[in-house]
């Protein structure tokens, strides 16, 4: 009876069993899914890093704009103050009495019969004598 038994041999060239084929397909699907998940993760990481970089750059730009805005507002206040002073001075220069007073003080003009005496400032004389 021992001679009647046939031995089963497995040849490498023979095709695998259907169970092995399904296992191989499942393995390929798992590998494909892992690769796809890795690619998606890498692309999401690149996108988030680009968005983060742009947010950082825009926040820095915003800070510089805010600083320049503060300096411009400060300059605007100074200019509006000088503009107000100049308007006041223009209004005063339209007054003839004020113009006559300025002409007498700066340029030593006088009316008929007036005499102009130049008196040096006390502050300038004490400063010059203190420096000697």
C-alpha positions as CSV (number, residue, x, y, z in Angstrom):
1,X,0.0,0.0,0.0
2,X,2.8,2.3,0.6
3,X,3.7,2.1,-3.0
4,X,0.2,3.3,-4.1
5,X,0.6,6.6,-2.5
6,X,1.4,9.4,-4.8
7,X,3.6,12.2,-3.5
8,X,2.5,15.7,-4.2
9,X,5.3,17.9,-5.3
10,X,5.3,21.7,-5.6
11,X,7.0,23.2,-8.5
12,X,8.0,26.8,-8.4
13,X,6.9,27.4,-11.9
14,X,3.4,26.3,-11.1
15,X,0.9,29.0,-10.3
16,X,0.1,29.9,-6.8
17,X,-3.2,28.8,-5.2
18,X,-6.1,31.2,-5.3
19,X,-5.7,31.9,-1.6
20,X,-2.1,33.0,-2.2
21,X,-3.2,35.2,-5.1
22,X,-5.8,37.0,-3.0
23,X,-3.2,37.5,-0.2
24,X,-0.8,39.0,-2.7
25,X,-3.5,41.3,-4.0
26,X,-4.3,42.4,-0.5
27,X,-0.7,43.0,0.2
28,X,-0.4,45.2,-2.9
29,X,-3.5,47.1,-2.0
30,X,-2.1,47.8,1.5
31,X,1.2,49.0,0.1
32,X,-0.6,51.2,-2.4
33,X,-2.8,52.7,0.3
34,X,0.2,53.4,2.5
35,X,2.1,55.1,-0.3
36,X,-1.0,57.1,-1.2
37,X,-1.4,58.1,2.5
38,X,2.3,59.1,2.7
39,X,2.0,61.2,-0.5
40,X,-1.1,62.9,0.8
41,X,0.6,63.6,4.2
42,X,3.6,65.0,2.5
43,X,1.6,67.3,0.2
44,X,-0.5,68.5,3.2
45,X,2.7,69.2,5.1
46,X,4.0,71.2,2.2
47,X,0.8,73.2,1.8
48,X,0.6,74.0,5.6
49,X,4.2,75.1,5.7
50,X,3.6,77.4,2.7
51,X,0.5,78.8,4.3
52,X,2.4,79.3,7.6
53,X,5.3,81.0,5.8
54,X,2.9,83.4,4.0
55,X,1.1,84.2,7.2
56,X,4.4,84.9,9.0
57,X,5.6,87.1,6.1
58,X,2.2,89.0,6.0
59,X,2.3,89.6,9.7
60,X,5.8,91.1,9.5
61,X,4.7,93.3,6.6
62,X,1.7,94.4,8.7
63,X,3.9,95.3,11.6
64,X,6.1,97.5,9.4
65,X,3.0,99.1,7.9
66,X,1.7,99.9,11.3
67,X,5.0,101.5,12.3
68,X,5.1,103.6,9.2
69,X,1.5,104.6,9.8
70,X,2.4,105.8,13.3
71,X,5.3,107.9,11.9
72,X,3.1,109.3,9.2
73,X,0.4,110.3,11.6
74,X,3.0,112.0,13.8
75,X,4.3,113.9,10.8
76,X,0.7,114.8,9.8
77,X,0.1,116.3,13.2
78,X,3.2,118.4,13.0
79,X,2.4,119.5,9.5
80,X,-1.2,120.4,10.4
81,X,0.2,122.4,13.4
82,X,2.6,124.3,11.2
83,X,-0.2,124.8,8.6
84,X,-2.4,126.3,11.4
85,X,0.4,128.6,12.5
86,X,1.0,129.7,8.9
87,X,-2.7,130.4,8.4
88,X,-2.7,132.5,11.6
89,X,0.4,134.4,10.4
90,X,-1.2,135.0,7.0
91,X,-4.3,136.4,8.7
92,X,-2.1,138.7,10.8
93,X,-0.1,139.8,7.7
94,X,-3.4,141.0,6.2
95,X,-3.7,143.4,9.1
96,X,-1.8,146.7,8.3
97,X,-1.2,147.6,11.9
98,X,0.6,144.3,12.5
99,X,2.7,144.7,9.4
100,X,3.7,148.2,10.5
101,X,4.7,146.8,13.9
102,X,6.8,144.1,12.4
103,X,8.5,146.5,10.0
104,X,9.4,148.9,12.9
105,X,10.7,146.0,15.0
106,X,12.8,144.2,12.4
107,X,13.8,146.9,10.0
108,X,13.9,150.0,12.2
109,X,11.3,151.9,10.2
110,X,9.7,154.9,11.9
111,X,6.8,157.2,11.4
112,X,7.4,160.9,10.8
113,X,8.9,162.6,13.8
114,X,9.8,159.3,15.6
115,X,13.3,158.3,16.6
116,X,14.3,154.6,16.8
117,X,16.9,153.5,19.4
118,X,18.4,150.0,19.2
119,X,18.8,148.4,22.6
120,X,20.6,145.1,22.7
121,X,18.9,142.2,24.5
122,X,20.1,141.5,28.0
123,X,20.1,137.8,27.5
124,X,22.6,138.0,24.6
125,X,25.0,140.3,26.5
126,X,25.0,138.0,29.6
127,X,25.6,134.9,27.4
128,X,28.5,136.5,25.6
129,X,30.1,137.8,28.8
130,X,29.7,134.5,30.5
131,X,31.5,132.7,27.7
132,X,34.6,135.0,28.0
